[in-house]
Amino acid sequence: MSKFSKFLGGTAVALTLFAGATQASAALVTEWGYVVESGFSAFAPPAPDQTSAPNDSTNNGVVGSVPNPGIGGLPTTLSWGLGSNGGPSSSLVVTPTVTNPPNLFTNAGPVAGADITHNNNIITGDSIALDSATLASTLVLTPITPPGLPIGPVPILFSILFEETENAGVGGGDCTPGTGGEPCADIFVLQNDPNLEFSFLLDDFIYTVELVVDGLGPLSDAACAAAGEAAGCLGFITPEEQATTLNTSFTISARGVPEPGTLALLGLGLLGLGIARRRKAAA
């Protein structure tokens, strides 16, 4: 079975192996099409009315909007906070759909996946801000050279913690160490291991897809604690009144599966080596 070897903080999640019709000397797939669909499958705290603007006098919380029909209508935008001086709310936005071109090539460079952007706008101090979110994505791969049937969708989840900081520091003091000067930056923590991969068997080859999240790095212990995580957490800092984007990309690599005859010869060779050692020991 193929599986995520790194998933949700190291918890392995088994997937059904995508197996093609095995053929003698089947050709390596060198070129692929792909579709990545994304949306937010969970977020907290939700506003009571998901059809209204966030954090007005009757609707305090996070609002999900701009549904993506490609992944069950999940929202692709989370908005929260009453904008200061009539300005916009803060928001977290994911690219709904990413597809080829450019095509994905086996044992070659990466292609872009979904982008995640935090629009860090100034909101009023009594606003209820985002605490956490789960970003759900699916990946479908389609062989182009040679052509074949689509593989997937493969589910991928990102668990996110968020801390909306005080712009002027808590109690008039300094900003959280490691987040820069005033106005204080906000803090995102990714609870997953940022490097995800899964493998599948197609004909005579095992293909491995690796997903990489760019722009992440270790946060200060104080920043981790502010977001409710242990020291050494990974995340990124988003400066106030700026849009900060986190990029993802993925590659595909392949290795051949040994022919049954090759495995049999290898087994006979090892057996012969064991017999020869026994004879030598007996002598």
Secondary structure in CASP SS format (residue, H / E / C, confidence):
PFRMAT SS
TARGET T0000
AUTHOR 0000-0000-0000
METHOD secondary structure of the structure
MODEL  1
M C 1.00
S C 1.00
K E 1.00
F E 1.00
S C 1.00
K C 1.00
F C 1.00
L C 1.00
G C 1.00
G C 1.00
T C 1.00
A C 1.00
V E 1.00
A E 1.00
L C 1.00
T C 1.00
L C 1.00
F C 1.00
A C 1.00
G C 1.00
A C 1.00
T C 1.00
Q C 1.00
A C 1.00
S C 1.00
A C 1.00
A C 1.00
L C 1.00
V C 1.00
T C 1.00
E E 1.00
W E 1.00
G E 1.00
Y E 1.00
V E 1.00
V E 1.00
E E 1.00
S E 1.00
G E 1.00
F E 1.00
S E 1.00
A E 1.00
F E 1.00
A E 1.00
P C 1.00
P E 1.00
A C 1.00
P C 1.00
D C 1.00
Q C 1.00
T C 1.00
S C 1.00
A C 1.00
P C 1.00
N C 1.00
D E 1.00
S C 1.00
T C 1.00
N E 1.00
N C 1.00
G C 1.00
V E 1.00
V E 1.00
G E 1.00
S E 1.00
V E 1.00
P E 1.00
N E 1.00
P H 1.00
G H 1.00
I H 1.00
G C 1.00
G C 1.00
L E 1.00
P E 1.00
T E 1.00
T E 1.00
L E 1.00
S E 1.00
W E 1.00
G C 1.00
L C 1.00
G E 1.00
S H 1.00
N H 1.00
G H 1.00
G C 1.00
P C 1.00
S C 1.00
S E 1.00
S E 1.00
L E 1.00
V E 1.00
V E 1.00
T C 1.00
P C 1.00
T E 1.00
V E 1.00
T E 1.00
N C 1.00
P C 1.00
P C 1.00
N C 1.00
L E 1.00
F E 1.00
T E 1.00
N C 1.00
A C 1.00
G C 1.00
P C 1.00
V E 1.00
A E 1.00
G E 1.00
A E 1.00
D E 1.00
I E 1.00
T E 1.00
H E 1.00
N E 1.00
N E 1.00
N C 1.00
I C 1.00
I E 1.00
T C 1.00
G C 1.00
D C 1.00
S C 1.00
I C 1.00
A C 1.00
L C 1.00
D C 1.00
S E 1.00
A E 1.00
T E 1.00
L E 1.00
A E 1.00
S E 1.00
T E 1.00
L E 1.00
V E 1.00
L E 1.00
T E 1.00
P E 1.00
I E 1.00
T E 1.00
P C 1.00
P C 1.00
G C 1.00
L C 1.00
P C 1.00
I E 1.00
G E 1.00
P E 1.00
V E 1.00
P E 1.00
I E 1.00
L E 1.00
F E 1.00
S E 1.00
I E 1.00
L E 1.00
F E 1.00
E E 1.00
E C 1.00
T C 1.00
E C 1.00
N C 1.00
A C 1.00
G C 1.00
V H 1.00
G H 1.00
G H 1.00
G C 1.00
D C 1.00
C C 1.00
T C 1.00
P C 1.00
G C 1.00
T C 1.00
G C 1.00
G C 1.00
E C 1.00
P C 1.00
C C 1.00
A C 1.00
D E 1.00
I E 1.00
F E 1.00
V E 1.00
L E 1.00
Q C 1.00
N C 1.00
D C 1.00
P C 1.00
N E 1.00
L E 1.00
E E 1.00
F E 1.00
S E 1.00
F E 1.00
L E 1.00
L E 1.00
D C 1.00
D C 1.00
F E 1.00
I E 1.00
Y E 1.00
T E 1.00
V E 1.00
E E 1.00
L E 1.00
V E 1.00
V E 1.00
D E 1.00
G C 1.00
L C 1.00
G E 1.00
P E 1.00
L C 1.00
S C 1.00
D H 1.00
A H 1.00
A H 1.00
C H 1.00
A H 1.00
A H 1.00
A C 1.00
G C 1.00
E C 1.00
A C 1.00
A C 1.00
G C 1.00
C C 1.00
L E 1.00
G E 1.00
F E 1.00
I E 1.00
T E 1.00
P C 1.00
E C 1.00
E C 1.00
Q E 1.00
A E 1.00
T E 1.00
T E 1.00
L E 1.00
N E 1.00
T E 1.00
S E 1.00
F E 1.00
T E 1.00
I E 1.00
S E 1.00
A E 1.00
R E 1.00
G E 1.00
V C 1.00
P C 1.00
E C 1.00
P H 1.00
G H 1.00
T H 1.00
L H 1.00
A H 1.00
L H 1.00
L H 1.00
G H 1.00
L H 1.00
G H 1.00
L H 1.00
L H 1.00
G H 1.00
L H 1.00
G H 1.00
I H 1.00
A H 1.00
R H 1.00
R H 1.00
R H 1.00
K H 1.00
A H 1.00
A H 1.00
A C 1.00
END
